[in-house]
Amino acid sequence: MPEHLQKIEINRINRRFFIGGSDARIIMGDDQAALIRLWREKRGEIEPEDLSGNLIVQLGLATEDLNLLTAATEEASHAAV
């Protein structure tokens, strides 16, 4: 299995144990069906949605290391001020 697909599988499994940005958008939104689906996913009642074919997810995985480095660099520059 290619590395980027392995990351998707790991993230799909681990998503149950934390609230991510996409989850926050659902929680703060007004889509009742999405909120109930998310609640059921977090409780382990249903499988998470398969996002492996989602372009935004693929781009996020491809740029994950760059995003972390950028955030760390920005944080360090703010801390030095």
C-alpha positions as semicolon CSV with decimal commas, in nm:
position;residue;x (nm);y (nm);z (nm)
1;M;0,000;0,000;0,000
2;P;0,145;0,344;-0,092
3;E;0,253;0,559;0,201
4;H;-0,011;0,829;0,144
5;L;-0,286;0,562;0,154
6;Q;-0,136;0,418;0,474
7;K;-0,162;0,765;0,630
8;I;-0,526;0,787;0,525
9;E;-0,598;0,449;0,688
10;I;-0,419;0,549;1,011
11;N;-0,600;0,883;1,018
12;R;-0,934;0,712;0,952
13;I;-0,881;0,487;1,254
14;N;-0,744;0,760;1,484
15;R;-1,012;1,016;1,392
16;R;-1,242;0,852;1,641
17;F;-1,035;0,972;1,935
18;F;-1,005;1,345;1,866
19;I;-1,194;1,639;1,720
20;G;-1,034;1,766;1,400
21;G;-1,098;2,076;1,193
22;S;-1,357;1,902;0,976
23;D;-1,533;1,776;1,289
24;A;-1,540;2,128;1,435
25;R;-1,702;2,259;1,116
26;I;-1,973;1,993;1,147
27;I;-2,023;2,061;1,519
28;M;-2,057;2,436;1,464
29;G;-2,268;2,398;1,150
30;D;-2,639;2,344;1,102
31;D;-2,640;2,007;0,925
32;Q;-2,822;1,786;1,176
33;A;-2,766;1,466;0,974
34;A;-2,389;1,530;0,955
35;L;-2,378;1,600;1,328
36;I;-2,555;1,274;1,412
37;R;-2,328;1,082;1,172
38;L;-2,021;1,236;1,338
39;W;-2,153;1,152;1,686
40;R;-2,213;0,792;1,580
41;E;-1,864;0,770;1,427
42;K;-1,699;0,900;1,744
43;R;-1,894;0,646;1,951
44;G;-1,779;0,368;1,719
45;E;-2,133;0,284;1,612
46;I;-2,058;0,333;1,241
47;E;-1,746;0,331;1,025
48;P;-1,598;0,671;0,938
49;E;-1,654;0,799;0,588
50;D;-1,385;0,684;0,341
51;L;-1,204;1,002;0,243
52;S;-0,921;0,835;0,051
53;G;-1,061;0,960;-0,280
54;N;-1,114;1,316;-0,155
55;L;-0,876;1,559;-0,330
56;I;-0,862;1,798;-0,032
57;V;-0,763;1,509;0,198
58;Q;-0,497;1,393;-0,049
59;L;-0,354;1,746;-0,076
60;G;-0,348;1,778;0,303
61;L;-0,159;1,451;0,336
62;A;0,086;1,547;0,061
63;T;0,165;1,881;0,229
64;E;0,145;1,765;0,591
65;D;0,521;1,782;0,661
66;L;0,546;2,126;0,498
67;N;0,246;2,251;0,697
68;L;0,397;2,129;1,025
69;L;0,733;2,288;0,946
70;T;0,568;2,617;0,851
71;A;0,359;2,623;1,168
72;A;0,662;2,542;1,386
73;T;0,870;2,814;1,217
74;E;0,595;3,073;1,260
75;E;0,547;2,976;1,623
76;A;0,921;3,001;1,692
77;S;0,939;3,345;1,530
78;H;0,644;3,468;1,741
79;A;0,800;3,326;2,058
80;A;1,127;3,510;1,988
81;V;0,952;3,849;1,975
